[in-house]
Amino acid sequence: MKRAHIWIPKPGSKFQRVQCKECGEESVVYSHVSSIVTCKACGNTLAEPTGSIAKTNGKILGSAD
Ligand SMILES: [Zn+2]
């Protein structure tokens, strides 16, 4: 039986829905990003890596799990 590769997230990590404070566009942002995440609509920075939980620059609407 073949097993699909299962990606195991870091403990405590999650996906969050973040609303861009500039344009209101909603994006799903991983809580432990390793690179800057920008808004796909306006290019505003939504999340920055900090080594642990990302710093988010938008309104967190909730979990996207
Ligand atoms: Zn935006």
N, CA, C, O and the ligand as a Tripos MOL2 file, in Angstrom:
@<TRIPOS>MOLECULE
protein
  261   259    66     0     0
PROTEIN
NO_CHARGES

@<TRIPOS>ATOM
      1 N           0.8400   -1.2050    0.0000 N.3       1 MET1
      2 CA          0.0000    0.0000    0.0000 C.3       1 MET1
      3 C           0.8730    1.2510    0.0000 C.2       1 MET1
      4 O           1.7740    1.4000    0.8250 O.2       1 MET1
      5 N           0.5900    2.1290   -0.9250 N.am      2 LYS2
      6 CA          1.3520    3.3710   -1.0140 C.3       2 LYS2
      7 C           0.7910    4.4020   -0.0380 C.2       2 LYS2
      8 O          -0.4170    4.5290    0.1600 O.2       2 LYS2
      9 N           1.6970    5.1000    0.5370 N.am      3 ARG3
     10 CA          1.2670    6.1610    1.4410 C.3       3 ARG3
     11 C           1.5870    7.5100    0.8260 C.2       3 ARG3
     12 O           2.7030    7.7360    0.3570 O.2       3 ARG3
     13 N           0.6350    8.3810    0.8270 N.am      4 ALA4
     14 CA          0.8880    9.7420    0.3560 C.3       4 ALA4
     15 C           1.7560   10.4530    1.3920 C.2       4 ALA4
     16 O           1.6490   10.2240    2.5960 O.2       4 ALA4
     17 N           2.5980   11.3050    0.8830 N.am      5 HIS5
     18 CA          3.4080   12.0740    1.8220 C.3       5 HIS5
     19 C           2.5050   13.0350    2.5940 C.2       5 HIS5
     20 O           1.7390   13.8050    2.0150 O.2       5 HIS5
     21 N           2.6180   12.9650    3.8810 N.am      6 ILE6
     22 CA          1.8010   13.8560    4.7140 C.3       6 ILE6
     23 C           2.7090   14.8970    5.3490 C.2       6 ILE6
     24 O           3.6600   14.5800    6.0620 O.2       6 ILE6
     25 N           2.3870   16.1220    5.0700 N.am      7 TRP7
     26 CA          3.1750   17.2120    5.6310 C.3       7 TRP7
     27 C           2.7170   17.4590    7.0610 C.2       7 TRP7
     28 O           1.5370   17.7000    7.3190 O.2       7 TRP7
     29 N           3.6650   17.3940    7.9810 N.am      8 ILE8
     30 CA          3.3260   17.5790    9.3950 C.3       8 ILE8
     31 C           3.6910   18.9940    9.8260 C.2       8 ILE8
     32 O           4.8660   19.3580    9.8390 O.2       8 ILE8
     33 N           2.7010   19.7790   10.1730 N.am      9 PRO9
     34 CA          3.0010   21.1530   10.5810 C.3       9 PRO9
     35 C           3.6790   21.2000   11.9460 C.2       9 PRO9
     36 O           3.6200   20.2520   12.7290 O.2       9 PRO9
     37 N           4.3120   22.3130   12.1990 N.am     10 LYS10
     38 CA          4.9230   22.5090   13.5130 C.3      10 LYS10
     39 C           3.8420   22.5340   14.5790 C.2      10 LYS10
     40 O           2.7120   22.9410   14.3080 O.2      10 LYS10
     41 N           4.1760   22.1000   15.7900 N.am     11 PRO11
     42 CA          3.1770   22.1520   16.8600 C.3      11 PRO11
     43 C           2.6770   23.5680   17.0780 C.2      11 PRO11
     44 O           3.4610   24.5160   17.1260 O.2      11 PRO11
     45 N           1.4050   23.7010   17.2070 N.am     12 GLY12
     46 CA          0.8300   25.0160   17.4650 C.3      12 GLY12
     47 C           0.6460   25.8630   16.2290 C.2      12 GLY12
     48 O           0.1230   26.9740   16.3090 O.2      12 GLY12
     49 N           1.0690   25.3530   15.0850 N.am     13 SER13
     50 CA          0.9090   26.1460   13.8740 C.3      13 SER13
     51 C          -0.4960   25.9650   13.3100 C.2      13 SER13
     52 O          -1.1660   24.9610   13.5500 O.2      13 SER13
     53 N          -0.9000   26.9400   12.5790 N.am     14 LYS14
     54 CA         -2.2420   26.8780   12.0010 C.3      14 LYS14
     55 C          -2.3430   27.8520   10.8400 C.2      14 LYS14
     56 O          -1.4730   28.6950   10.6200 O.2      14 LYS14
     57 N          -3.4190   27.7060   10.1190 N.am     15 PHE15
     58 CA         -3.7040   28.6580    9.0630 C.3      15 PHE15
     59 C          -4.7460   29.6460    9.5770 C.2      15 PHE15
     60 O          -5.7270   29.2680   10.2170 O.2      15 PHE15
     61 N          -4.5110   30.8860    9.2880 N.am     16 GLN16
     62 CA         -5.4260   31.9210    9.7570 C.3      16 GLN16
     63 C          -5.9470   32.7080    8.5690 C.2      16 GLN16
     64 O          -5.2540   32.8900    7.5680 O.2      16 GLN16
     65 N          -7.1650   33.1630    8.6990 N.am     17 ARG17
     66 CA         -7.6950   34.0530    7.6830 C.3      17 ARG17
     67 C          -7.3780   35.4740    8.1150 C.2      17 ARG17
     68 O          -7.7720   35.9110    9.1960 O.2      17 ARG17
     69 N          -6.6760   36.1760    7.2750 N.am     18 VAL18
     70 CA         -6.2460   37.5340    7.5890 C.3      18 VAL18
     71 C          -6.8280   38.4910    6.5600 C.2      18 VAL18
     72 O          -6.7320   38.2690    5.3540 O.2      18 VAL18
     73 N          -7.4230   39.5430    7.0550 N.am     19 GLN19
     74 CA         -7.9810   40.5520    6.1580 C.3      19 GLN19
     75 C          -6.9940   41.7040    6.0270 C.2      19 GLN19
     76 O          -6.5580   42.2770    7.0250 O.2      19 GLN19
     77 N          -6.6550   42.0300    4.8150 N.am     20 CYS20
     78 CA         -5.7380   43.1290    4.5440 C.3      20 CYS20
     79 C          -6.3300   44.4330    5.0670 C.2      20 CYS20
     80 O          -7.4870   44.7550    4.7980 O.2      20 CYS20
     81 N          -5.5250   45.1750    5.8140 N.am     21 LYS21
     82 CA         -6.0590   46.4310    6.3670 C.3      21 LYS21
     83 C          -6.0820   47.5480    5.3350 C.2      21 LYS21
     84 O          -6.7100   48.5870    5.5350 O.2      21 LYS21
     85 N          -5.3870   47.3160    4.2330 N.am     22 GLU22
     86 CA         -5.3590   48.3280    3.1810 C.3      22 GLU22
     87 C          -6.5640   48.2340    2.2430 C.2      22 GLU22
     88 O          -7.2050   49.2380    1.9330 O.2      22 GLU22
     89 N          -6.8600   47.0080    1.7990 N.am     23 CYS23
     90 CA         -7.9010   46.8680    0.7800 C.3      23 CYS23
     91 C          -9.0350   45.9420    1.1850 C.2      23 CYS23
     92 O         -10.0410   45.8520    0.4810 O.2      23 CYS23
     93 N          -8.8870   45.2440    2.3210 N.am     24 GLY24
     94 CA         -9.9610   44.3860    2.7780 C.3      24 GLY24
     95 C          -9.9740   42.9980    2.1770 C.2      24 GLY24
     96 O         -10.8470   42.1890    2.4900 O.2      24 GLY24
     97 N          -9.0060   42.7180    1.3110 N.am     25 GLU25
     98 CA         -8.9170   41.3950    0.7030 C.3      25 GLU25
     99 C          -8.5770   40.3600    1.7830 C.2      25 GLU25
    100 O          -7.7310   40.5960    2.6450 O.2      25 GLU25
    101 N          -9.2510   39.2200    1.7150 N.am     26 GLU26
    102 CA         -9.0240   38.1760    2.7080 C.3      26 GLU26
    103 C          -8.0570   37.1330    2.1620 C.2      26 GLU26
    104 O          -8.2130   36.6610    1.0360 O.2      26 GLU26
    105 N          -7.0630   36.7790    2.9610 N.am     27 SER27
    106 CA         -6.0900   35.7730    2.5440 C.3      27 SER27
    107 C          -5.9120   34.7530    3.6480 C.2      27 SER27
    108 O          -6.1310   35.0540    4.8210 O.2      27 SER27
    109 N          -5.5170   33.5530    3.2790 N.am     28 VAL28
    110 CA         -5.1880   32.5380    4.2730 C.3      28 VAL28
    111 C          -3.6760   32.5640    4.4650 C.2      28 VAL28
    112 O          -2.9120   32.3830    3.5170 O.2      28 VAL28
    113 N          -3.2620   32.7910    5.7040 N.am     29 VAL29
    114 CA         -1.8470   32.9500    6.0100 C.3      29 VAL29
    115 C          -1.4540   31.9190    7.0690 C.2      29 VAL29
    116 O          -2.1210   31.7740    8.0930 O.2      29 VAL29
    117 N          -0.3870   31.2260    6.8080 N.am     30 TYR30
    118 CA          0.1450   30.2460    7.7600 C.3      30 TYR30
    119 C           0.7380   30.9960    8.9530 C.2      30 TYR30
    120 O           1.3740   32.0360    8.7840 O.2      30 TYR30
    121 N           0.5290   30.4710   10.1410 N.am     31 SER31
    122 CA          0.9520   31.1950   11.3440 C.3      31 SER31
    123 C           2.4680   31.2070   11.5370 C.2      31 SER31
    124 O           2.9880   32.0210   12.3000 O.2      31 SER31
    125 N           3.1870   30.3030   10.8450 N.am     32 HIS32
    126 CA          4.6370   30.2580   11.0050 C.3      32 HIS32
    127 C           5.3070   30.4300    9.6440 C.2      32 HIS32
    128 O           6.0860   29.5780    9.2180 O.2      32 HIS32
    129 N           5.0050   31.5170    8.9780 N.am     33 VAL33
    130 CA          5.5830   31.7250    7.6540 C.3      33 VAL33
    131 C           7.0990   31.8600    7.7380 C.2      33 VAL33
    132 O           7.6300   32.3360    8.7420 O.2      33 VAL33
    133 N           7.7880   31.4430    6.6900 N.am     34 SER34
    134 CA          9.2420   31.5740    6.6500 C.3      34 SER34
    135 C           9.6680   32.6900    5.7050 C.2      34 SER34
    136 O          10.8540   33.0030    5.5970 O.2      34 SER34
    137 N           8.7110   33.2800    5.0320 N.am     35 SER35
    138 CA          9.0150   34.4430    4.1950 C.3      35 SER35
    139 C           7.8310   35.4030    4.2600 C.2      35 SER35
    140 O           6.7360   35.0290    4.6820 O.2      35 SER35
    141 N           8.0610   36.6150    3.8480 N.am     36 ILE36
    142 CA          7.0110   37.6270    3.9250 C.3      36 ILE36
    143 C           5.8360   37.2540    3.0250 C.2      36 ILE36
    144 O           6.0180   36.8440    1.8780 O.2      36 ILE36
    145 N           4.6370   37.4030    3.5640 N.am     37 VAL37
    146 CA          3.4300   37.1390    2.7820 C.3      37 VAL37
    147 C           2.7900   38.4850    2.4660 C.2      37 VAL37
    148 O           2.5550   39.3050    3.3530 O.2      37 VAL37
    149 N           2.5170   38.6890    1.1860 N.am     38 THR38
    150 CA          1.9060   39.9520    0.7990 C.3      38 THR38
    151 C           0.4920   39.7310    0.2890 C.2      38 THR38
    152 O           0.1390   38.6410   -0.1610 O.2      38 THR38
    153 N          -0.3000   40.7720    0.3660 N.am     39 CYS39
    154 CA         -1.6670   40.7390   -0.1320 C.3      39 CYS39
    155 C          -1.6470   40.5600   -1.6420 C.2      39 CYS39
    156 O          -0.9220   41.2550   -2.3550 O.2      39 CYS39
    157 N          -2.4570   39.6100   -2.1210 N.am     40 LYS40
    158 CA         -2.4510   39.3510   -3.5630 C.3      40 LYS40
    159 C          -3.1470   40.4610   -4.3430 C.2      40 LYS40
    160 O          -2.9800   40.5780   -5.5570 O.2      40 LYS40
    161 N          -3.9170   41.2610   -3.6460 N.am     41 ALA41
    162 CA         -4.6510   42.3250   -4.3250 C.3      41 ALA41
    163 C          -3.8590   43.6330   -4.3830 C.2      41 ALA41
    164 O          -3.8000   44.2730   -5.4330 O.2      41 ALA41
    165 N          -3.2540   44.0300   -3.2700 N.am     42 CYS42
    166 CA         -2.6040   45.3400   -3.2490 C.3      42 CYS42
    167 C          -1.1160   45.2980   -2.9130 C.2      42 CYS42
    168 O          -0.4370   46.3200   -3.0090 O.2      42 CYS42
    169 N          -0.5990   44.1380   -2.5210 N.am     43 GLY43
    170 CA          0.8280   44.0320   -2.2650 C.3      43 GLY43
    171 C           1.2520   44.4360   -0.8660 C.2      43 GLY43
    172 O           2.4420   44.4120   -0.5520 O.2      43 GLY43
    173 N           0.3020   44.8060   -0.0210 N.am     44 ASN44
    174 CA          0.6080   45.1380    1.3640 C.3      44 ASN44
    175 C           1.1600   43.9040    2.0870 C.2      44 ASN44
    176 O           0.7270   42.7840    1.8160 O.2      44 ASN44
    177 N           2.1030   44.1030    2.9940 N.am     45 THR45
    178 CA          2.6430   42.9760    3.7440 C.3      45 THR45
    179 C           1.6100   42.4720    4.7430 C.2      45 THR45
    180 O           1.1170   43.2290    5.5790 O.2      45 THR45
    181 N           1.2870   41.1820    4.6460 N.am     46 LEU46
    182 CA          0.2900   40.6060    5.5550 C.3      46 LEU46
    183 C           0.9340   39.9050    6.7390 C.2      46 LEU46
    184 O           0.4030   39.9440    7.8500 O.2      46 LEU46
    185 N           2.0680   39.2690    6.5100 N.am     47 ALA47
    186 CA          2.7260   38.5420    7.5890 C.3      47 ALA47
    187 C           4.2250   38.5430    7.3790 C.2      47 ALA47
    188 O           4.7110   38.4560    6.2520 O.2      47 ALA47
    189 N           4.9490   38.6430    8.4790 N.am     48 GLU48
    190 CA          6.4010   38.6320    8.4260 C.3      48 GLU48
    191 C           6.9150   37.5280    9.3260 C.2      48 GLU48
    192 O           6.3930   37.3280   10.4230 O.2      48 GLU48
    193 N           7.9350   36.8060    8.8760 N.am     49 PRO49
    194 CA          8.5010   35.7550    9.7230 C.3      49 PRO49
    195 C           9.2420   36.3540   10.9130 C.2      49 PRO49
    196 O           9.9330   37.3640   10.7790 O.2      49 PRO49
    197 N           9.0950   35.7250   12.0780 N.am     50 THR50
    198 CA          9.7750   36.2170   13.2750 C.3      50 THR50
    199 C          10.5890   35.1130   13.9290 C.2      50 THR50
    200 O          11.2690   35.3600   14.9250 O.2      50 THR50
    201 N          10.5340   33.9120   13.3960 N.am     51 GLY51
    202 CA         11.2020   32.7770   14.0160 C.3      51 GLY51
    203 C          10.2200   31.8690   14.7210 C.2      51 GLY51
    204 O          10.4770   30.6780   14.8930 O.2      51 GLY51
    205 N           9.0950   32.4310   15.1290 N.am     52 SER52
    206 CA          8.0380   31.5850   15.6830 C.3      52 SER52
    207 C           6.7300   31.9780   15.0280 C.2      52 SER52
    208 O           6.5620   31.7880   13.8240 O.2      52 SER52
    209 N           5.8130   32.5160   15.7890 N.am     53 ILE53
    210 CA          4.5410   32.9160   15.1950 C.3      53 ILE53
    211 C           4.7390   34.1910   14.3970 C.2      53 ILE53
    212 O           5.3180   35.1650   14.8780 O.2      53 ILE53
    213 N           4.2470   34.1620   13.1700 N.am     54 ALA54
    214 CA          4.4300   35.3040   12.2870 C.3      54 ALA54
    215 C           3.7330   36.5390   12.8410 C.2      54 ALA54
    216 O           2.6950   36.4620   13.4990 O.2      54 ALA54
    217 N           4.3420   37.6700   12.5510 N.am     55 LYS55
    218 CA          3.7180   38.9420   12.8850 C.3      55 LYS55
    219 C           2.7550   39.2690   11.7490 C.2      55 LYS55
    220 O           3.1610   39.3470   10.5900 O.2      55 LYS55
    221 N           1.5020   39.4570   12.0770 N.am     56 THR56
    222 CA          0.5380   39.7440   11.0210 C.3      56 THR56
    223 C           0.2020   41.2270   11.0190 C.2      56 THR56
    224 O           0.1240   41.8730   12.0640 O.2      56 THR56
    225 N           0.0080   41.7400    9.8260 N.am     57 ASN57
    226 CA         -0.2790   43.1640    9.6570 C.3      57 ASN57
    227 C          -1.7110   43.4140    9.1940 C.2      57 ASN57
    228 O          -2.0210   44.4630    8.6290 O.2      57 ASN57
    229 N          -2.5540   42.4600    9.4350 N.am     58 GLY58
    230 CA         -3.9460   42.6410    9.0420 C.3      58 GLY58
    231 C          -4.8520   42.2120   10.1730 C.2      58 GLY58
    232 O          -4.3980   41.9130   11.2770 O.2      58 GLY58
    233 N          -6.1320   42.1850    9.8840 N.am     59 LYS59
    234 CA         -7.1010   41.7840   10.8780 C.3      59 LYS59
    235 C          -7.2790   40.2700   10.7890 C.2      59 LYS59
    236 O          -7.6310   39.7430    9.7330 O.2      59 LYS59
    237 N          -7.0370   39.5760   11.8960 N.am     60 ILE60
    238 CA         -7.2100   38.1260   11.9000 C.3      60 ILE60
    239 C          -8.6840   37.8060   12.0860 C.2      60 ILE60
    240 O          -9.2950   38.1640   13.0930 O.2      60 ILE60
    241 N          -9.2420   37.1210   11.0870 N.am     61 LEU61
    242 CA        -10.6750   36.8240   11.1130 C.3      61 LEU61
    243 C         -10.9600   35.4990   11.8000 C.2      61 LEU61
    244 O         -12.0770   35.2470   12.2500 O.2      61 LEU61
    245 N          -9.9470   34.6640   11.8760 N.am     62 GLY62
    246 CA        -10.1510   33.3750   12.5340 C.3      62 GLY62
    247 C          -9.3010   32.3010   11.9040 C.2      62 GLY62
    248 O          -8.5240   32.5570   10.9840 O.2      62 GLY62
    249 N          -9.4580   31.1110   12.4060 N.am     63 SER63
    250 CA         -8.6900   29.9880   11.8990 C.3      63 SER63
    251 C          -9.2640   29.4890   10.5850 C.2      63 SER63
    252 O         -10.4750   29.5300   10.3680 O.2      63 SER63
    253 N          -8.3930   29.0230    9.7210 N.am     64 ALA64
    254 CA         -8.8440   28.4970    8.4390 C.3      64 ALA64
    255 C          -8.6570   26.9840    8.3740 C.2      64 ALA64
    256 O          -8.7230   26.4010    7.2920 O.2      64 ALA64
    257 N          -8.4310   26.3590    9.4920 N.am     65 ASP65
    258 CA         -8.2180   24.9100    9.5050 C.3      65 ASP65
    259 C          -9.4650   24.1600    9.0700 C.2      65 ASP65
    260 O          -9.4610   22.9300    9.0230 O.2      65 ASP65
    261 ZN         -4.5990   44.3600    0.2620 Zn       66 ZN66
@<TRIPOS>BOND
     1     1     2 1
     2     2     3 1
     3     3     4 2
     4     3     5 am
     5     5     6 1
     6     6     7 1
     7     7     8 2
     8     7     9 am
     9     9    10 1
    10    10    11 1
    11    11    12 2
    12    11    13 am
    13    13    14 1
    14    14    15 1
    15    15    16 2
    16    15    17 am
    17    17    18 1
    18    18    19 1
    19    19    20 2
    20    19    21 am
    21    21    22 1
    22    22    23 1
    23    23    24 2
    24    23    25 am
    25    25    26 1
    26    26    27 1
    27    27    28 2
    28    27    29 am
    29    29    30 1
    30    30    31 1
    31    31    32 2
    32    31    33 am
    33    33    34 1
    34    34    35 1
    35    35    36 2
    36    35    37 am
    37    37    38 1
    38    38    39 1
    39    39    40 2
    40    39    41 am
    41    41    42 1
    42    42    43 1
    43    43    44 2
    44    43    45 am
    45    45    46 1
    46    46    47 1
    47    47    48 2
    48    47    49 am
    49    49    50 1
    50    50    51 1
    51    51    52 2
    52    51    53 am
    53    53    54 1
    54    54    55 1
    55    55    56 2
    56    55    57 am
    57    57    58 1
    58    58    59 1
    59    59    60 2
    60    59    61 am
    61    61    62 1
    62    62    63 1
    63    63    64 2
    64    63    65 am
    65    65    66 1
    66    66    67 1
    67    67    68 2
    68    67    69 am
    69    69    70 1
    70    70    71 1
    71    71    72 2
    72    71    73 am
    73    73    74 1
    74    74    75 1
    75    75    76 2
    76    75    77 am
    77    77    78 1
    78    78    79 1
    79    79    80 2
    80    79    81 am
    81    81    82 1
    82    82    83 1
    83    83    84 2
    84    83    85 am
    85    85    86 1
    86    86    87 1
    87    87    88 2
    88    87    89 am
    89    89    90 1
    90    90    91 1
    91    91    92 2
    92    91    93 am
    93    93    94 1
    94    94    95 1
    95    95    96 2
    96    95    97 am
    97    97    98 1
    98    98    99 1
    99    99   100 2
   100    99   101 am
   101   101   102 1
   102   102   103 1
   103   103   104 2
   104   103   105 am
   105   105   106 1
   106   106   107 1
   107   107   108 2
   108   107   109 am
   109   109   110 1
   110   110   111 1
   111   111   112 2
   112   111   113 am
   113   113   114 1
   114   114   115 1
   115   115   116 2
   116   115   117 am
   117   117   118 1
   118   118   119 1
   119   119   120 2
   120   119   121 am
   121   121   122 1
   122   122   123 1
   123   123   124 2
   124   123   125 am
   125   125   126 1
   126   126   127 1
   127   127   128 2
   128   127   129 am
   129   129   130 1
   130   130   131 1
   131   131   132 2
   132   131   133 am
   133   133   134 1
   134   134   135 1
   135   135   136 2
   136   135   137 am
   137   137   138 1
   138   138   139 1
   139   139   140 2
   140   139   141 am
   141   141   142 1
   142   142   143 1
   143   143   144 2
   144   143   145 am
   145   145   146 1
   146   146   147 1
   147   147   148 2
   148   147   149 am
   149   149   150 1
   150   150   151 1
   151   151   152 2
   152   151   153 am
   153   153   154 1
   154   154   155 1
   155   155   156 2
   156   155   157 am
   157   157   158 1
   158   158   159 1
   159   159   160 2
   160   159   161 am
   161   161   162 1
   162   162   163 1
   163   163   164 2
   164   163   165 am
   165   165   166 1
   166   166   167 1
   167   167   168 2
   168   167   169 am
   169   169   170 1
   170   170   171 1
   171   171   172 2
   172   171   173 am
   173   173   174 1
   174   174   175 1
   175   175   176 2
   176   175   177 am
   177   177   178 1
   178   178   179 1
   179   179   180 2
   180   179   181 am
   181   181   182 1
   182   182   183 1
   183   183   184 2
   184   183   185 am
   185   185   186 1
   186   186   187 1
   187   187   188 2
   188   187   189 am
   189   189   190 1
   190   190   191 1
   191   191   192 2
   192   191   193 am
   193   193   194 1
   194   194   195 1
   195   195   196 2
   196   195   197 am
   197   197   198 1
   198   198   199 1
   199   199   200 2
   200   199   201 am
   201   201   202 1
   202   202   203 1
   203   203   204 2
   204   203   205 am
   205   205   206 1
   206   206   207 1
   207   207   208 2
   208   207   209 am
   209   209   210 1
   210   210   211 1
   211   211   212 2
   212   211   213 am
   213   213   214 1
   214   214   215 1
   215   215   216 2
   216   215   217 am
   217   217   218 1
   218   218   219 1
   219   219   220 2
   220   219   221 am
   221   221   222 1
   222   222   223 1
   223   223   224 2
   224   223   225 am
   225   225   226 1
   226   226   227 1
   227   227   228 2
   228   227   229 am
   229   229   230 1
   230   230   231 1
   231   231   232 2
   232   231   233 am
   233   233   234 1
   234   234   235 1
   235   235   236 2
   236   235   237 am
   237   237   238 1
   238   238   239 1
   239   239   240 2
   240   239   241 am
   241   241   242 1
   242   242   243 1
   243   243   244 2
   244   243   245 am
   245   245   246 1
   246   246   247 1
   247   247   248 2
   248   247   249 am
   249   249   250 1
   250   250   251 1
   251   251   252 2
   252   251   253 am
   253   253   254 1
   254   254   255 1
   255   255   256 2
   256   255   257 am
   257   257   258 1
   258   258   259 1
   259   259   260 2
@<TRIPOS>SUBSTRUCTURE
     1 MET1         2 RESIDUE 1 A MET
     2 LYS2         6 RESIDUE 1 A LYS
     3 ARG3        10 RESIDUE 1 A ARG
     4 ALA4        14 RESIDUE 1 A ALA
     5 HIS5        18 RESIDUE 1 A HIS
     6 ILE6        22 RESIDUE 1 A ILE
     7 TRP7        26 RESIDUE 1 A TRP
     8 ILE8        30 RESIDUE 1 A ILE
     9 PRO9        34 RESIDUE 1 A PRO
    10 LYS10       38 RESIDUE 1 A LYS
    11 PRO11       42 RESIDUE 1 A PRO
    12 GLY12       46 RESIDUE 1 A GLY
    13 SER13       50 RESIDUE 1 A SER
    14 LYS14       54 RESIDUE 1 A LYS
    15 PHE15       58 RESIDUE 1 A PHE
    16 GLN16       62 RESIDUE 1 A GLN
    17 ARG17       66 RESIDUE 1 A ARG
    18 VAL18       70 RESIDUE 1 A VAL
    19 GLN19       74 RESIDUE 1 A GLN
    20 CYS20       78 RESIDUE 1 A CYS
    21 LYS21       82 RESIDUE 1 A LYS
    22 GLU22       86 RESIDUE 1 A GLU
    23 CYS23       90 RESIDUE 1 A CYS
    24 GLY24       94 RESIDUE 1 A GLY
    25 GLU25       98 RESIDUE 1 A GLU
    26 GLU26      102 RESIDUE 1 A GLU
    27 SER27      106 RESIDUE 1 A SER
    28 VAL28      110 RESIDUE 1 A VAL
    29 VAL29      114 RESIDUE 1 A VAL
    30 TYR30      118 RESIDUE 1 A TYR
    31 SER31      122 RESIDUE 1 A SER
    32 HIS32      126 RESIDUE 1 A HIS
    33 VAL33      130 RESIDUE 1 A VAL
    34 SER34      134 RESIDUE 1 A SER
    35 SER35      138 RESIDUE 1 A SER
    36 ILE36      142 RESIDUE 1 A ILE
    37 VAL37      146 RESIDUE 1 A VAL
    38 THR38      150 RESIDUE 1 A THR
    39 CYS39      154 RESIDUE 1 A CYS
    40 LYS40      158 RESIDUE 1 A LYS
    41 ALA41      162 RESIDUE 1 A ALA
    42 CYS42      166 RESIDUE 1 A CYS
    43 GLY43      170 RESIDUE 1 A GLY
    44 ASN44      174 RESIDUE 1 A ASN
    45 THR45      178 RESIDUE 1 A THR
    46 LEU46      182 RESIDUE 1 A LEU
    47 ALA47      186 RESIDUE 1 A ALA
    48 GLU48      190 RESIDUE 1 A GLU
    49 PRO49      194 RESIDUE 1 A PRO
    50 THR50      198 RESIDUE 1 A THR
    51 GLY51      202 RESIDUE 1 A GLY
    52 SER52      206 RESIDUE 1 A SER
    53 ILE53      210 RESIDUE 1 A ILE
    54 ALA54      214 RESIDUE 1 A ALA
    55 LYS55      218 RESIDUE 1 A LYS
    56 THR56      222 RESIDUE 1 A THR
    57 ASN57      226 RESIDUE 1 A ASN
    58 GLY58      230 RESIDUE 1 A GLY
    59 LYS59      234 RESIDUE 1 A LYS
    60 ILE60      238 RESIDUE 1 A ILE
    61 LEU61      242 RESIDUE 1 A LEU
    62 GLY62      246 RESIDUE 1 A GLY
    63 SER63      250 RESIDUE 1 A SER
    64 ALA64      254 RESIDUE 1 A ALA
    65 ASP65      258 RESIDUE 1 A ASP
    66 ZN66       261 GROUP 0 **** ****
